[in-house]
């Protein structure tokens, strides 16, 4: 895990004009590529086969380690799935979302999402761009991960914060 914050790892792209950056998404990514990604992401979300999900994630450009378990309805970033790295035996729970982009008013930002070996992301959790989740770390269900999660740490909440185990 690097020492810089997720914000320092984000690539920033200014968008000109009077409208928000989401209005400019076709300039950022090919609409045909996004459409193809969308179909693959839909199949990833509904397929019960872990082998098929991992195969499709790899076809989208994600780095998928051996033994990854991708839960039903879990969603990889549809625009930039190639910016996702999943370590060996990582678990992405039901309806979790890994985002590698954020469209804002005057810019959009891109960042890699790295999930370490044996890390677990709970059901309904959302991981923001540029976040690194360390080996053996755990993200509780319905958490919003806005900062890196150190190796072996358990985080929960909105925003996700370390659990006090005393």
C-alpha positions in Angstrom: 0.0 0.0 0.0 1.4 3.4 -0.9 1.9 6.2 1.6 0.0 8.8 -0.4 -3.7 9.4 -0.1 -6.3 8.3 -2.6 -6.7 12.0 -3.6 -3.1 12.2 -4.6 -3.4 9.1 -6.7 -6.4 10.3 -8.7 -6.0 11.5 -12.3 -7.9 14.7 -12.8 -9.4 15.7 -16.1 -11.0 19.2 -16.5 -14.1 19.5 -18.5 -14.9 22.7 -20.4 -18.2 24.3 -20.8 -21.2 25.3 -18.7 -22.4 21.8 -17.8 -21.2 19.2 -15.4 -18.5 16.7 -16.3 -20.9 13.8 -16.7 -22.3 15.6 -19.8 -18.9 15.1 -21.3 -18.5 11.4 -20.7 -18.5 10.5 -24.5 -15.3 12.6 -24.8 -13.7 10.6 -21.9 -14.6 7.0 -23.0 -15.9 5.5 -26.3 -19.7 5.1 -26.1 -19.3 1.8 -27.9 -16.7 0.6 -25.3 -19.1 1.6 -22.5 -22.0 -0.2 -24.1 -19.9 -3.4 -24.4 -18.7 -3.0 -20.8 -22.3 -2.5 -19.7 -23.4 -5.8 -21.2 -20.4 -7.6 -19.6 -21.1 -6.0 -16.3 -24.8 -7.0 -16.4 -23.7 -10.6 -17.0 -21.2 -10.4 -14.2 -23.9 -9.1 -11.9 -26.4 -11.9 -12.6 -24.2 -14.9 -13.3 -24.0 -17.5 -10.5 -20.7 -18.9 -11.9 -17.6 -17.5 -10.2 -15.4 -18.8 -13.0 -17.5 -17.0 -15.6 -17.5 -13.8 -13.6 -13.7 -13.8 -13.2 -13.3 -14.6 -16.9 -15.5 -11.7 -17.9 -13.7 -9.3 -15.4 -10.4 -10.3 -17.0 -11.8 -9.7 -20.5 -12.8 -6.2 -19.3 -9.2 -5.6 -18.3 -9.4 -6.1 -14.6 -6.5 -7.9 -12.9 -8.2 -10.8 -11.1 -6.2 -13.1 -8.8 -6.8 -16.8 -8.3 -9.7 -17.7 -6.2 -11.6 -14.4 -6.3 -15.2 -14.6 -5.4 -17.4 -11.9 -6.9 -20.9 -11.8 -5.4 -24.3 -11.6 -7.1 -25.3 -8.1 -8.1 -21.8 -6.8 -7.3 -20.8 -4.1 -9.8 -17.3 -3.3 -11.2 -16.8 0.2 -12.7 -18.6 0.2 -16.1 -16.4 3.0 -17.6 -12.9 1.9 -16.4 -13.1 -1.7 -15.2 -9.4 -2.1 -16.3 -8.4 0.0 -13.3 -9.5 -2.7 -10.8 -7.1 -5.1 -9.2 -8.4 -8.0 -7.1 -5.9 -10.0 -5.1 -6.0 -13.8 -4.6 -9.0 -15.1 -2.7 -10.5 -11.6 -2.4 -14.3 -11.5 -1.8 -16.5 -8.8 -3.2 -19.9 -9.2 -1.5 -23.5 -9.1 -2.8 -24.3 -5.7 -4.4 -21.0 -4.1 -3.6 -19.7 -1.5 -6.1 -16.1 -0.7 -7.0 -15.9 2.7 -8.7 -12.8 3.9 -10.6 -14.3 7.2 -11.7 -16.1 10.1 -10.2 -17.8 12.7 -12.4 -18.0 16.1 -10.7 -19.1 19.6 -11.8 -15.9 20.8 -13.5 -13.8 17.7 -13.7 -13.8 14.0 -13.6 -11.4 11.9 -11.7 -10.0 8.4 -12.3 -8.2 6.1 -9.9 -7.3 2.5 -9.5 -9.1 0.4 -7.0 -6.8 -2.3 -5.5 -8.2 -5.0 -3.3 -5.5 -7.1 -1.5 -5.2 -10.9 -1.1 -7.9 -12.4 1.1 -9.5 -9.0 1.6 -13.3 -9.0 2.1 -15.8 -6.3 0.9 -19.2 -6.7 2.5 -22.6 -6.6 0.8 -23.7 -3.2 -0.4 -20.4 -1.5 0.2 -19.1 1.2 -2.1 -15.4 1.7 -2.8 -14.4 5.0 -4.3 -11.7 5.6 -6.9 -8.1 5.5 -5.8 -8.7 3.4 -2.7 -6.4 0.6 -1.8 -7.7 -2.2 0.5 -4.9 -4.1 2.1 -4.3 -7.9 2.4 -6.7 -9.5 4.9 -8.6 -6.3 5.4 -12.4 -6.3 5.9 -15.0 -3.8 4.8 -18.4 -4.1 6.6 -21.6 -4.3 4.7 -23.1 -1.0 3.5 -19.9 1.0 4.2 -18.6 3.8 2.0 -14.8 3.4 1.6 -13.3 6.9 1.0 -9.8 6.2 2.3 -7.3 3.3 2.1 -7.8 0.4 4.4 -4.6 -0.9 6.0 -3.6 -4.6 5.9 -5.6 -6.6 8.4 -7.9 -3.7 9.4 -11.7 -3.9 9.7 -13.7 -0.8 8.7 -17.4 0.1 8.9 -19.7 3.0 8.4 -20.3 6.0 6.2 -17.6 7.0 5.7 -15.9 3.7 6.7 -13.7 4.0 9.8 -11.7 1.5 11.7 -13.6 -0.5 14.3 -12.4 -0.2 17.9 -11.9 -3.8 19.1 -11.4 -3.0 22.8 
